[in-house]
């Protein structure tokens, strides 16, 4: 079977790496891909907003499955155009992708379906936002309603920070994504991520992870798209996973189907583990990045078989997914300046040495010149990923690989997995 993978980041490199291991795969194509993805797929130039050209390519190359990695094509409705042309597609429709594309849409759905989440107010003007801030006080969470490339959430610890955040959003700092904002109560607890595959009826758990959003050690500095992650997140116990499925995931899938927008694809729930149980922070309509990298390191099944069954409404016919008992950890190597304006063009060396010790290096923001020089081209540059029998063992392998790589204008957090390592060392 020929497959087209849409996307260009570390998530897509991890997906291409796992898809390439399937005996069902004929030829893998990727658009636009990256130098790491190119190790597993033929890179093709497609204008993803030109749905007709993507459909024509799939017809010409006899594509049997399209896997859409990033959120923008989902929200743009690419899956709808491909499905209308008769293709099997892994990823939700445009209407269903509103779960990620509009924070307000998701909050309203949670309210209708009784799904536990933070109290909130939707604000369409600066005046409404400032009134909501007065209601909630500080600390408070401000979210741009639309897609903002992982930069649309501000956790404001003071009213001054909160007011500055809403001022920036309504001043156009995030473009159309910030034309409407959601003001939320600040929840107390530990964050974790839970993943499930669904074809709109059957729901299959697909593991847990804990991401590290803040740019600096000790969870300091601004939020980013993610500086590292590990899986599984042991803090999300089997009992809490069951509660997440019954009180958050299943009601969401049912509500979407009941309202005429059945959800098909991966549903990624960002959770706050509060004293009252898990509460939904937000949904993503695709595999996380960098969470996908650690999930793919642990997944031991046939990814093509699983994603195709999801796309074709056959999930109930498959056995539950299998995972390694090992812990996987990924550390993001980013360019100086991220999450603001990253410094691009820095030469990257040492990846073969890093992988010689057993790690896997996924490319996130890299480019390869005609003379074979690999350099940084984005904010998050590499995802250095390793497995081990414990979080500490996986961490040690991952950071040894990081230290084998030369990226002069790069940096990384040095404390990925710190909460769980403290629990391991404390015997908790």
Secondary structure per residue as TSV (DSSP state, phi and psi in degrees):
chain	resnum	aa	ss	phi	psi
A	1	X	-	360.0	131.2
A	2	X	E	-85.7	140.5
A	3	X	E	-130.3	140.9
A	4	X	E	-111.7	124.8
A	5	X	E	-105.8	126.4
A	6	X	E	-99.6	128.3
A	7	X	E	135.6	169.4
A	8	X	-	-141.7	9.6
A	9	X	S	-105.5	-166.2
A	10	X	H	-63.3	-35.4
A	11	X	H	-57.9	-45.7
A	12	X	H	-70.9	-32.5
A	13	X	H	-63.4	-43.8
A	14	X	H	-62.8	-42.3
A	15	X	H	-64.5	-42.5
A	16	X	H	-64.7	-38.9
A	17	X	H	-60.6	-42.6
A	18	X	H	-78.3	-39.8
A	19	X	H	-60.1	-38.0
A	20	X	T	-66.1	-16.2
A	21	X	T	-84.1	-6.6
A	22	X	-	-81.2	134.0
A	23	X	T	-69.2	-13.0
A	24	X	T	-81.0	-13.8
A	25	X	-	-75.9	131.3
A	26	X	S	-91.1	-79.2
A	27	X	-	-129.4	137.8
A	28	X	E	-105.3	127.5
A	29	X	E	-111.9	153.5
A	30	X	E	-141.4	138.0
A	31	X	E	-138.7	120.5
A	32	X	E	-89.1	-9.0
A	33	X	-	69.8	-171.2
A	34	X	-	-157.3	176.4
A	35	X	T	-59.1	-29.9
A	36	X	T	-73.6	-43.9
A	37	X	G	-58.5	-34.5
A	38	X	G	-62.6	-17.2
A	39	X	G	-69.8	-19.5
A	40	X	T	-121.6	-15.8
A	41	X	S	-138.7	157.2
A	42	X	E	-84.2	122.3
A	43	X	E	-78.2	133.2
A	44	X	-	-128.1	148.3
A	45	X	-	-95.4	109.7
A	46	X	-	-129.0	139.4
A	47	X	-	-86.1	103.6
A	48	X	T	-67.5	-22.3
A	49	X	T	-80.8	-11.3
A	50	X	-	-93.5	85.0
A	51	X	H	-60.1	-36.5
A	52	X	H	-62.6	-38.6
A	53	X	H	-69.4	-35.1
A	54	X	H	-66.2	-42.8
A	55	X	H	-60.2	-44.7
A	56	X	H	-61.4	-42.8
A	57	X	H	-59.9	-44.9
A	58	X	H	-64.4	-36.8
A	59	X	H	-67.2	-44.4
A	60	X	H	-65.7	-38.4
A	61	X	T	-95.5	8.7
A	62	X	T	52.7	52.7
A	63	X	E	-73.9	130.2
A	64	X	E	-97.9	-18.1
A	65	X	E	-153.9	133.6
A	66	X	E	-112.0	127.9
A	67	X	E	-111.6	115.3
A	68	X	E	-97.2	114.5
A	69	X	-	-81.4	-57.8
A	70	X	S	-85.6	168.8
A	71	X	H	-78.1	-34.0
A	72	X	H	-59.7	-46.5
A	73	X	H	-64.8	-28.9
A	74	X	H	-66.8	-48.5
A	75	X	H	-66.6	-27.1
A	76	X	T	-79.1	-8.9
A	77	X	T	86.3	19.5
A	78	X	H	-59.2	-38.1
A	79	X	H	-63.5	-35.4
A	80	X	H	-62.4	-45.0
A	81	X	H	-63.3	-40.6
A	82	X	H	-70.0	-41.1
A	83	X	H	-65.2	-38.8
A	84	X	H	-62.1	-27.4
A	85	X	T	-86.8	1.1
A	86	X	T	96.6	12.0
A	87	X	-	-92.7	152.0
A	88	X	-	-82.0	126.0
A	89	X	E	-131.2	131.7
A	90	X	E	-95.8	111.5
A	91	X	S	146.3	147.3
A	92	X	-	-73.4	162.2
A	93	X	-	-68.0	169.9
A	94	X	T	-59.2	-43.4
A	95	X	T	-64.7	-42.1
A	96	X	T	-71.9	-31.1
A	97	X	T	-69.4	-6.0
A	98	X	H	-59.8	-20.7
A	99	X	H	-57.0	-28.1
A	100	X	H	-104.3	-36.1
A	101	X	H	-69.0	-20.8
A	102	X	-	-140.3	111.5
A	103	X	H	-61.7	-36.7
A	104	X	H	-65.8	-39.8
A	105	X	H	-56.9	-46.3
A	106	X	H	-66.6	-42.3
A	107	X	H	-63.0	-40.5
A	108	X	H	-65.2	-39.5
A	109	X	H	-63.1	-42.8
A	110	X	H	-59.3	-40.9
A	111	X	H	-64.6	-44.1
A	112	X	H	-64.7	-38.8
A	113	X	H	-94.6	0.7
A	114	X	T	69.6	31.3
A	115	X	-	-86.8	128.2
A	116	X	-	-64.8	125.3
A	117	X	B	-158.0	176.3
A	118	X	-	-72.9	149.5
A	119	X	-	-61.5	150.5
A	120	X	E	-154.4	164.9
A	121	X	E	-138.6	133.7
A	122	X	E	-90.0	131.5
A	123	X	E	-125.6	127.3
A	124	X	S	-105.0	2.8
A	125	X	S	-146.9	161.9
A	126	X	H	-62.0	-36.6
A	127	X	H	-64.1	-44.3
A	128	X	H	-63.7	-40.0
A	129	X	H	-64.9	-42.9
A	130	X	H	-66.8	-34.8
A	131	X	H	-65.2	-39.1
A	132	X	H	-66.3	-38.1
A	133	X	H	-61.2	-40.5
A	134	X	H	-62.5	-38.4
A	135	X	H	-65.1	-44.7
A	136	X	H	-85.7	-33.8
A	137	X	-	73.8	-173.3
A	138	X	S	-113.7	147.9
A	139	X	S	-72.3	157.9
A	140	X	E	-152.6	156.8
A	141	X	E	-112.1	130.4
A	142	X	E	-116.9	127.1
A	143	X	E	-125.5	131.9
A	144	X	E	-65.8	137.8
A	145	X	S	-66.0	-38.0
A	146	X	S	-96.8	-173.0
A	147	X	-	-70.5	131.0
A	148	X	-	-137.2	28.5
A	149	X	T	54.4	39.7
A	150	X	T	78.2	7.1
A	151	X	-	-116.6	14.6
A	152	X	-	-98.0	13.4
A	153	X	E	-121.3	128.5
A	154	X	E	-122.8	122.6
A	155	X	E	-95.7	102.5
A	156	X	E	-94.7	121.2
A	157	X	S	-88.0	-14.7
A	158	X	S	-131.9	160.4
A	159	X	H	-64.9	-33.1
A	160	X	H	-62.9	-43.0
A	161	X	H	-64.5	-40.6
A	162	X	H	-64.4	-45.4
A	163	X	H	-64.8	-38.3
A	164	X	H	-64.8	-37.4
A	165	X	H	-65.6	-46.8
A	166	X	H	-69.1	-34.6
A	167	X	H	-59.1	-46.2
A	168	X	H	-62.0	-45.0
A	169	X	H	-64.7	-44.2
A	170	X	H	-77.5	-12.5
A	171	X	T	-84.6	-3.6
A	172	X	T	96.2	15.6
A	173	X	T	-60.5	-28.8
A	174	X	T	-112.6	19.3
A	175	X	G	64.1	-145.5
A	176	X	G	-66.1	-20.9
A	177	X	G	-60.3	-30.7
A	178	X	G	-99.8	14.5
A	179	X	S	-66.8	-25.2
A	180	X	S	-132.6	145.3
A	181	X	E	-127.8	159.7
A	182	X	E	-116.9	123.8
A	183	X	E	-100.2	127.1
A	184	X	E	-125.1	151.2
A	185	X	E	-65.5	149.0
A	186	X	-	-80.4	122.3
A	187	X	-	-97.6	144.7
A	188	X	-	-106.4	130.8
A	189	X	S	155.9	-169.9
A	190	X	E	-106.1	139.6
A	191	X	E	-87.9	148.3
A	192	X	E	-152.2	161.1
A	193	X	E	-119.8	136.9
A	194	X	E	-125.0	137.3
A	195	X	E	-119.6	139.8
A	196	X	E	-141.6	143.0
A	197	X	E	-98.1	142.6
A	198	X	E	-147.6	145.3
A	199	X	S	-103.4	14.7
A	200	X	S	103.2	-15.3
A	201	X	S	-130.6	-60.8
A	202	X	-	-80.4	140.2
A	203	X	E	-120.4	128.2
A	204	X	E	-122.3	116.2
A	205	X	E	-59.6	141.3
A	206	X	E	-132.5	38.3
A	207	X	E	94.6	173.1
A	208	X	E	-132.6	163.3
A	209	X	E	-157.0	164.3
A	210	X	E	-127.0	121.3
A	211	X	E	-94.2	164.7
A	212	X	-	-127.2	99.1
A	213	X	-	-81.4	-35.6
A	214	X	E	-70.1	148.9
A	215	X	E	-73.8	-26.6
A	216	X	E	-110.1	160.6
A	217	X	T	-54.5	146.8
A	218	X	T	72.8	20.4
A	219	X	T	56.7	52.6
A	220	X	E	-114.8	161.9
A	221	X	E	84.5	-177.1
A	222	X	E	-71.4	160.7
A	223	X	E	-68.4	151.0
A	224	X	-	-130.4	-175.4
A	225	X	S	-73.9	-7.1
A	226	X	-	129.1	126.9
A	227	X	S	-104.5	-0.1
A	228	X	E	159.6	164.0
A	229	X	E	-159.9	162.0
A	230	X	E	-139.6	157.5
A	231	X	E	-145.7	140.2
A	232	X	S	-80.6	161.8
A	233	X	-	-89.1	98.9
A	234	X	T	-62.9	-24.1
A	235	X	T	-63.7	-25.0
A	236	X	S	-87.9	84.2
A	237	X	-	-66.1	165.2
A	238	X	H	-54.1	-36.6
A	239	X	H	-67.4	-41.1
A	240	X	H	-70.8	-33.9
A	241	X	H	-62.6	-43.9
A	242	X	H	-62.3	-39.8
A	243	X	H	-67.0	-38.2
A	244	X	H	-61.8	-43.2
A	245	X	I	-63.9	-45.3
A	246	X	I	-77.9	-33.7
A	247	X	I	-102.2	-17.9
A	248	X	I	-121.1	-60.0
A	249	X	I	-67.7	-54.5
A	250	X	H	-61.0	-44.8
A	251	X	H	-62.5	-32.6
A	252	X	H	-66.2	-48.4
A	253	X	H	-61.6	-41.4
A	254	X	H	-65.5	-44.5
A	255	X	H	-63.2	-41.8
A	256	X	H	-63.5	-42.3
A	257	X	H	-66.2	-44.5
A	258	X	H	-62.3	-30.8
A	259	X	T	-92.8	8.7
A	260	X	T	86.2	12.5
A	261	X	-	-125.3	62.7
A	262	X	-	-56.6	138.8
A	263	X	-	-98.4	126.7
A	264	X	-	-130.7	125.4
A	265	X	E	139.8	-153.4
A	266	X	E	-98.5	135.7
A	267	X	E	-113.9	117.3
A	268	X	E	-109.3	112.6
A	269	X	E	-101.2	117.5
A	270	X	E	-83.0	124.0
A	271	X	E	-118.4	148.5
A	272	X	E	-111.3	123.4
A	273	X	E	-89.7	92.6
A	274	X	E	-93.1	174.3
A	275	X	T	-66.5	-16.0
A	276	X	T	-98.3	6.3
A	277	X	E	107.5	179.0
A	278	X	E	-65.0	136.8
A	279	X	E	-127.2	144.4
A	280	X	E	-75.4	126.6
A	281	X	E	-85.9	-52.4
A	282	X	E	-167.2	164.2
A	283	X	E	-109.0	145.1
A	284	X	E	-113.2	145.4
A	285	X	S	-97.1	22.2
A	286	X	S	-157.6	171.5
A	287	X	-	-61.6	142.9
A	288	X	-	-70.8	167.8
A	289	X	T	-141.6	100.9
A	290	X	T	-105.1	15.0
A	291	X	H	-63.8	-34.9
A	292	X	H	-56.6	-37.5
A	293	X	H	-61.7	-43.0
A	294	X	H	-76.1	-31.7
A	295	X	H	-65.5	-43.0
A	296	X	H	-67.8	-31.0
A	297	X	H	-65.5	-31.1
A	298	X	H	-94.3	-23.2
A	299	X	B	-70.9	129.4
A	300	X	-	-113.2	6.4
A	301	X	S	-95.1	-167.2
A	302	X	-	-94.2	107.6
A	303	X	H	-67.0	-36.1
A	304	X	H	-61.6	-48.0
A	305	X	H	-57.8	-42.5
A	306	X	H	-69.9	-47.4
A	307	X	H	-68.8	-35.0
A	308	X	H	-66.6	-40.6
A	309	X	H	-62.8	-37.6
A	310	X	H	-65.4	-45.2
A	311	X	H	-65.0	-32.2
A	312	X	T	-101.8	16.2
A	313	X	T	60.1	43.1
A	314	X	-	-125.5	22.1
A	315	X	G	-60.0	-34.0
A	316	X	G	-65.2	-16.7
A	317	X	G	-86.5	-9.6
A	318	X	S	-97.0	156.0
A	319	X	-	-73.8	156.1
A	320	X	-	-59.0	147.3
A	321	X	-	-57.9	148.5
A	322	X	-	-108.9	143.0
A	323	X	B	-133.2	152.1
A	324	X	-	-65.3	146.3
A	325	X	S	-76.2	-10.8
A	326	X	S	-71.5	159.6
A	327	X	E	-89.0	140.3
A	328	X	E	-114.2	140.9
A	329	X	E	-133.1	141.6
A	330	X	E	-125.8	138.4
A	331	X	E	-115.9	126.9
A	332	X	E	-86.0	124.3
A	333	X	E	-96.0	119.1
A	334	X	E	-114.6	163.9
A	335	X	E	-87.1	142.5
A	336	X	T	-51.9	136.0
A	337	X	T	103.6	-22.1
A	338	X	T	-68.0	138.4
A	339	X	T	-91.8	15.4
A	340	X	S	-84.8	-115.8
A	341	X	S	-100.7	105.1
A	342	X	-	-74.2	150.5
A	343	X	-	-85.6	116.1
A	344	X	-	-99.9	163.3
A	345	X	-	96.7	-5.3
A	346	X	-	-66.9	134.5
A	347	X	B	-71.4	140.9
A	348	X	E	-113.8	127.5
A	349	X	E	-134.0	158.7
A	350	X	-	96.8	4.2
A	351	X	H	-61.7	-43.8
A	352	X	H	-57.6	-39.7
A	353	X	H	-66.1	-38.1
A	354	X	H	-64.2	-39.8
A	355	X	H	-80.2	-15.7
A	356	X	H	-63.9	-26.5
A	357	X	T	-87.2	4.8
A	358	X	T	107.9	-4.9
A	359	X	-	-79.9	165.2
A	360	X	E	-122.7	129.0
A	361	X	E	-106.2	114.0
A	362	X	E	-96.0	133.2
A	363	X	E	-80.9	133.1
A	364	X	S	-115.6	-52.5
A	365	X	S	-133.9	76.7
A	366	X	E	-131.3	159.4
A	367	X	E	-140.4	148.9
A	368	X	E	-116.2	122.5
A	369	X	-	-78.7	170.5
A	370	X	T	-62.8	-26.4
A	371	X	T	-95.6	15.6
A	372	X	S	85.1	14.3
A	373	X	-	-89.5	125.7
A	374	X	E	-92.7	132.3
A	375	X	E	-141.4	164.2
A	376	X	E	-77.1	136.3
A	377	X	-	-132.4	7.2
A	378	X	S	-150.3	-177.8
A	379	X	S	-71.1	-54.6
A	380	X	E	-94.4	121.8
A	381	X	E	-100.5	-51.5
A	382	X	E	-135.2	150.8
A	383	X	E	-118.8	104.0
A	384	X	E	-91.4	115.7
A	385	X	E	-125.1	138.3
A	386	X	E	-147.8	160.4
A	387	X	E	-118.9	151.9
A	388	X	E	-162.6	167.9
A	389	X	S	-69.9	-11.5
A	390	X	S	-145.2	168.3
A	391	X	H	-63.1	-41.1
A	392	X	H	-62.7	-42.0
A	393	X	H	-65.5	-42.4
A	394	X	H	-65.0	-39.9
A	395	X	H	-60.7	-47.1
A	396	X	H	-60.8	-40.7
A	397	X	H	-67.1	-42.0
A	398	X	H	-64.6	-44.6
A	399	X	H	-73.2	-28.1
A	400	X	H	-63.7	-38.6
A	401	X	H	-69.1	-40.6
A	402	X	H	-56.1	-43.2
A	403	X	H	-71.3	-14.4
A	404	X	H	-85.3	-10.4
A	405	X	-	-99.1	138.2
A	406	X	E	-104.3	117.2
A	407	X	E	-140.9	87.2
A	408	X	T	-53.8	-35.3
A	409	X	T	-102.6	27.5
A	410	X	E	-111.6	168.1
A	411	X	E	-154.4	167.2
A	412	X	-	-152.0	160.9
A	413	X	-	-75.5	146.1
A	414	X	S	-107.4	13.2
A	415	X	-	-131.3	27.8
A	416	X	T	-61.5	131.9
A	417	X	T	83.8	13.1
A	418	X	H	-62.4	-37.3
A	419	X	H	-63.1	-47.6
A	420	X	H	-71.4	-32.5
A	421	X	H	-64.8	-40.3
A	422	X	H	-60.2	-40.4
A	423	X	H	-67.3	-40.7
A	424	X	H	-60.3	-48.1
A	425	X	H	-69.7	-25.7
A	426	X	T	-87.9	-0.6
A	427	X	T	72.4	19.9
A	428	X	-	-85.8	360.0
